[in-house]
Each structure stands twice: as C-alpha cells, then as structure tokens.
C-alpha cells in the first residue's frame, strides 16, 4: 500500500498548523498573552503566546508539517516498494 505524498503532506501541515494555533489560544484563554520566549518560539521565528504569535506559529507549523509529512510519506513509499520486491 502506498501513501499519496501530496495528500499526506497537506494533512500533516493542516493538523500541525491548526493544532499549534488552537494550543496557543488555549494557553491565552487560561494564562493570558505573554511576551516570553518559548521553546517553539526559538524554532519558529515570530511565535509567542499572543494573538499575532498564534498566526505566525500557524504558518510556520503548516509549512513544517507539510515538509515533514512529505518526507515521511516519500520514505514510507520508498521502503514499502522495496519490501514488496
């Protein structure tokens, strides 16, 4: 069974981007916005626990998930076809 690389990559990107967006707003709802640098903020430039930071994190997360998902699906297909032979 092969994975559709484009569909898998898009799904990973959407899940990671929206997940980071929702998580940021969850933290804002309970603790309020902060300007402190987070671990994710060190990797994703512009990300912070703030409304603007949630949008930056969503964009960075989408592209990170997109690339990571594409690499994973490509490697999976490569290994799955090599094993069937």
Secondary structure, DSSP 8 states (H G I E B T S, - for coil): ----HHHHHHHHHHHHHHHHHHHHHHHHHHH-------HHHHHSTT--SSHHHHHHHHHHHHHHHHHHHHHHHHHHHHHHHHHH-
